Amino acid sequence: MIEPEVAFADLVDNMDLAEGLLKYTIKHVVENCTEELDFLENRLLEEEKQKPQHERSEMPLKEKLMFCLENDFQRLTYTEAIDILKNSAPNKKGKFQYPIEAWGADLQSEHERYLVEKHFKKPVILTDYPKQIKAFYMRLNDDNNTVRAMDILFPGIGEIVGGSQREERLSVLESRMEEMHIPLEEMQWFLDTRRFGTCQHAGFGLGFERLVLFVTGMTNIRDVIPFPRFPGSAEF
């Protein structure tokens, strides 16, 4: 994981940093690895000839990378996304494997990809998720129902980055931990980071192998991990 944590940053700063990091990385590859991308794009096209049409990628590899470079990432709240998904044609026609019925649903890859590839046609950043489906350390919003979380969604894979503004208020953090039945006595070392001085801060996690998978167009995560773990791979 690539996991920046930034002091004095809020959710907007966090989104700006994550979008900038992804665009910088992809731009560097596009500008400096032309031959490799040509090879990888042709490899993907040959591989996908063996697949049914509905399982093939929406875009060729280089077009997919430019899709992320040339568009500002669309920012919207989880609540806005749920309204879009509930009223979408795939949901109404029963095409989603996991139908969206009510606010509070945990979004699946098929929902994330619909928002990116069909509805907005650009990368998406979702914010302000229900507190019930996110971690205890994410900053609670004033509505007491949502937290200052953010996920970045990309074509083909869905979520590529997950992060949040962190809860810096000790009393609120303790209340959230009690709500989620997290034993406070075992987490005093964590609470001390708030108790003895803290500041507004935010961070995110970017799965490095998932980023390599996206940029190269590979279809199996094991192909981009230097030492993948899978049954029968360990010699001891």
N, C-alpha and C positions, 0 to 999 in steps of 0.2 A: 504493500500500500504506500502511496504518496500521501502524507498526512500533514499539511500545513496547519498551524494553529497561530492565530494572529491577535496580539493584544490591541485593545482599543478599536476593534472592528465590530460592526454590526452585520445584520443579514445582507444588506445591500453590498457592503464591502466584500462579504464572503462570495456572493454571486459574481461580482465583478472580477475577483481574483480567480475563481474557478473557470469562468468563461475565457478570461485572458490566458490562463495556463493552457487550456485545451486548444485554443486557436493558435497560440505560439508554437506548440508542439507539432500540430498538424501542418502548419505553414512551413515549418523547418523541413519536415519530411517531404512535402510536395516540392519544395524548391531544391532540395539536395539529393533526392533519391528517385529521380525520374525513371531510370532504367529498371530499378527494383519494382517500382509501382506498375510499370508496363508489364513486367513478368508476372507479378502477383495478380493483376487484373485479368490477364489471359488465363492464368491458372484457375482463377475462380470461375470464369466463363465456361471453361472445359468441364470443371467439376459439376457445375449446375446443370449442364446438359443432361445429366443422369437423373435429375430430380423432377418431380411433377411441377407444373407451372406455378401452382400456388405456394410452393416451398422455396421458390427462387428469390433472390434478392431484388428489392424494389429498384435499385440503381446499381450501375457498374461501380467498381471500387473508387476510381478517381472522381467520378461525379458525386459519390457519397461524401468524399472528403471535402470537395468544394462546397457542397450543400451546408456543411458545418462552418466553413470559413467565410462564406459570402453572406450569410444571414445573421442578423442579430438574434440572439436566443430569445424566444418568446417567454415572457415572465407572467405567470398567473397563479392564483391561489388554488389550493386543493379543492376548495368549495366550488370555484368556477369550473375546474376540470370535471368534477362530479356532475355538474349540471350539463356540461357538454356531452359527457359520456352517456348519461341517462337518456338524453334526447337524440343520441346518434342512431343512424340507420342500423348498424350492426347490433346494437343493444335491443332496439325495438323488434328486429327480425329474428332475434335469438341466435345471432352468429357468434357472439362472444362465448367462450367456454365458461367464463365466470361472469354472469350477468351483473350489471350495476343496478342495484335496487334502492339503495339508501345511502345517505351521508354516513361516513365512518368506515366504508369498505376499504380494504387494503388493495391498492391497485396492482394489477398483474402486468406482465410484459405486453400482453395483447392490448391492454388499455393504453399503456405508455406509447406503444408504437403507433396506435391509431391517432393519438394526439399529434405526434411528430410527423408521421408520414402521410396521413390523410387530411386531418383537420387544419393544422397550422402550416404544414409543409416547411418546417424549420425546426431546429433544436428547441427544446422546451425546458424551462426551469419552473418546477412546481414548488410552492411555498405554503407555509402555515397549515401543516397537517394536523389532524386530530391528535390530541395528546395521548389517547389510548393506544395508538399504533406506532408511537415513537419513543425514543429513549428518555429516561428520567432527567438527564442532564441538559435537555434542550430547553431554551428559555420560554417560559409560559407567557402567552399573550394576555392582554387585558380582558379578553372575553372568557378566560379561564377554561376554554375548551380546546384551543389550538396552541401549537408551539411554533417557534421561529425556525422551523426546519426548511431545508431546500434539497431537492433532487434534480439533477440534470439528466434529461432524457435525449438519447441519440437514435438515429434510424438504425433499424436492424437488430439492436440489442436492448433497447429500453434504457434503464438506469445505468449511467456510467460514473456518476459522482453522487455521493450523499453527504450532507453536512448540516450545520446549524449554527445559529448564535447560541452560546452556552448560557446556562442559568448561573449568574454570578451572585444572586441573592441567597444567602445562607438559609434563611427561614423558609423561603419558597422551595429551595432544593430539598430540605429535610421533609417538608410536607409532601412533595412529589414522591420521595423515596418511601414514605410511609404508605401512601396511596398504592404504590406498586409492590408493597411487601418486600422491600429491600432492607435487610438488617443494617440499621445505622451503626451499630457497634463494630461491625466488620468493615465499615467504610469510613472510619474516622480519618484515616490518612487522606482520603479524597475530600472530605468536608473541611479538613484543615487548610486546604488550598484556598477556600473561601473565608474561613474563620480568621485567618491571619493576614488578610489583605489580598484583594483581587481587583480586577477591573473588567469592564465590558470586553468580551472576546468572542471569537468565532473561528470555526475551522471546518475542514471537510476531508473526506477520504476518497482517493482516486485509485481504483484497482489497476496496478501497472499492467498486469497481463491482459486485463480486459481492454485497456487502451491499445496495447500491441495487437490484440485480436482484431479490434476495430480498424486500425490503420492498415493492417496487412490483408484484411479480408479473409483470414483463416476462419474455419468453421468449428474447430475443436480447440478448446482452451488448452488442452495438453500439448498442442503443437507449438505454443508460444511460451510455455513454462520451461525453464532450463532443466529442472529436475522434477517432473510431474510425479505425483503419488497416485497410484491406482492399484487395484488388486493384482498381486503377483509381481509388483515392481520392486519390492524390498527384498534384499538378499539375506537379511537377518531379522 
